[in-house]
Amino acid sequence: MAKRAGWLGRLGNRLSLMEARLNERRAEVEAESNGAAAVPVPVAAAAAVGAVPGVGAGAPAASVPTPPPGTSAEHPHHPHPPALGGRPDPASVVPWGMRVAAEASWRLLLLAGMLWVVMKVISEVRLVVLAFAAALLVTALLQPFVVRLRRLGLPRGLATAVTAILGFVVIGLVGWFVVWQVMENLDDLSARVRDGINELKIWALDSPFHVTEKQINDIAKNLSESIGTNTEQITSAGLQGVTVLVEVLTGILLAMFSTLFLLYDGKRIWTWVQGLVPAAARPGVAGAGPRAWRTLTAYVRGTVLVALIDAIFIGLGLYFLKVPMAVPLAVFIFLFAFIPLVGAVVSGALAVVVALVTQGPWTGLMVLVVVLAVQQIEGHVLQPFILGRAVRVHPLAVVLSVAAGSMVAGIGGAVVAVPLVAVTNTVVVYLRAYSRDQELHGAAPIGPGPHGSTVYEQAVREAGHDQRA
């Protein structure tokens, strides 16, 4: 009987173990069908009777849950987050840094595409864009005179007409004076250039470089042959020059009309532009606009003053050194000063070359010294003192902007590039400070809230912050 009772007890234990395993498997299947992770709850039943304390022979062993594989009894949690629908959310398995890089990348690609389209449009209507940019620069120069005439009691239309007419007359007289001086001194300049070339030839023959007369004659012959063989190209270039002249005249007329309307209706035009901006961003734009205009006005007035000082002092140097066409060269220096860096180099080199071929190497060297001295005073004294902090732009930004502007729109692009960079810098600095001030005063941020996979990470951070609090 004892043997039979022991055999029945062992059979009962095995049946109980089989039932527990079936229940465990049923629970796993139900958990998978409900979309939750199956957490196995195995039964620790000993194969032999008496493995569990308190269980005697003939009694089924109690089911004792043990922690799943990969965990310990102290931390009975699953090491991975629960899966949704049997698989984890794709956004949750992508690292945070990769998601940020991806979202930043498609935004950068969108901005690059938009910038490319804008550049293509500008290149197609380059004449209109440059004419309007020139009108903005001239308006920034002439607007203070309109304001003063208004303070004296003149109506707005009359003050605008007087300022525009006087400004256009002065600009036209400067252009006519340059052309007249060049035409008056062209014959004398040609004769002096021939004499200068002969002097340079004699100097080269007597120099220690061992230059022979045959080599100089070969160079002159090759030059004349090149001119003769490229007659067609020179003729086509002349025809293109006529086309360019027509475009320049058209641009001048557009700039004149644009300047007239900007002087008269500048405030209304700015109000209309503000209406195109979304309502949430209008306060920031309304504050950035006047600051950008003050920056542009300071740049134009400072550049005109610096260019005038350069032209006067270099022109006096050319006059006392008896260089021909000193006054037209001074006017060229004034006009080229509106092209940062490049304009000063080109106008100074032109003055040195004219002095070299007309007065000899010694005069050319003295003109070079005068040009370098005036430009050093301009760069280290005049520009910081006159322009100040209003339009302070890093020299690297100046070089890159001038290069980019010249590649996009030629000389006009090089003239417009630096004031555009200065105005953009002013607007960005103000909008950044405005946004920071809005955040300090508790204003709601402009733009949509977090969306997509960003919501998950933000919810996790907020939950952790709440738990720490």
Salt bridges, closest charged atoms under 4 A:
GLU28 OE1 - ARG25 NH1 3.07
GLU103 OE1 - ARG107 NH1 3.62
ASP188 OD2 - ARG192 NE 3.53
ASP218 OD2 - LYS214 NZ 3.24
ASP265 OD1 - ARG268 NE 3.90
ASP437 OD1 - HIS441 ND1 3.46
GLU457 OE2 - ARG99 NH2 2.87
